[in-house]
């Protein structure tokens, strides 16, 4: 099972460096997704996917997934 995580910043609570927080969250989950980790973020939202490849097909997938750079999703599905 892969690991997923997200961060949503409520207005006024923006940390100075979201990338550092997301990176630390990804490192904390590294044992759940040792094969590859991807991080996506914008100003208020961040998503992490730490993949554990369990099938040959899973090696071709990359998450988080984007739809026209407007809609982002990550899942262990």
C-alpha positions in Angstrom: 0.0 0.0 0.0 1.4 3.4 -1.0 1.2 6.5 1.2 -0.6 9.7 0.5 -0.8 12.9 2.4 -2.1 16.4 1.9 -1.7 19.9 3.4 -4.3 22.6 3.2 -3.4 26.0 4.6 -6.3 28.0 6.1 -6.1 31.7 5.2 -3.7 33.5 7.4 -1.8 30.4 8.5 0.6 30.2 5.5 4.1 28.8 6.5 7.1 30.6 5.0 8.2 27.4 3.1 5.5 24.8 2.2 8.1 22.7 0.3 10.0 22.0 3.5 6.9 20.9 5.4 5.8 18.6 2.5 9.3 17.2 2.1 9.3 16.3 5.9 5.9 14.7 5.6 7.1 12.6 2.6 10.2 11.5 4.5 8.1 10.4 7.4 6.2 8.1 5.1 9.1 6.8 3.1 8.8 3.3 4.4 5.2 3.1 3.0 6.3 4.3 -0.4 10.0 3.5 -1.0 9.9 3.2 -4.8 9.2 6.9 -5.8 7.8 10.0 -4.1 6.1 13.0 -5.8 5.1 16.3 -4.3 2.8 18.8 -5.9 1.9 22.2 -4.3 0.5 25.6 -5.0 0.1 28.5 -2.6 -2.4 26.9 -0.2 -2.5 23.2 -1.0 0.1 20.4 -1.2 -0.2 16.7 -2.1 2.3 13.9 -1.5 2.3 10.4 -3.1 4.9 7.9 -1.9 4.5 4.9 -4.2 5.0 1.2 -3.4 5.1 -0.6 -6.8 3.1 -3.8 -6.4 2.5 -4.6 -10.1 4.5 -4.0 -13.3 1.8 -1.6 -14.4 2.2 0.6 -11.3 5.8 1.4 -12.3 4.3 3.5 -15.2 2.0 5.6 -13.0 2.8 9.1 -11.7 0.8 10.8 -9.0 -0.5 13.3 -8.1 -2.5 13.4 -11.3 -3.6 16.7 -13.0 -6.5 17.6 -15.2 -5.7 20.7 -17.2 -3.6 22.0 -14.3 -6.9 22.9 -12.5 -7.8 19.7 -10.7 -5.2 17.6 -8.8 -5.7 14.2 -7.1 -3.7 11.5 -5.5 -4.9 8.1 -4.4 -3.7 4.6 -3.5 -6.2 3.0 -6.0 
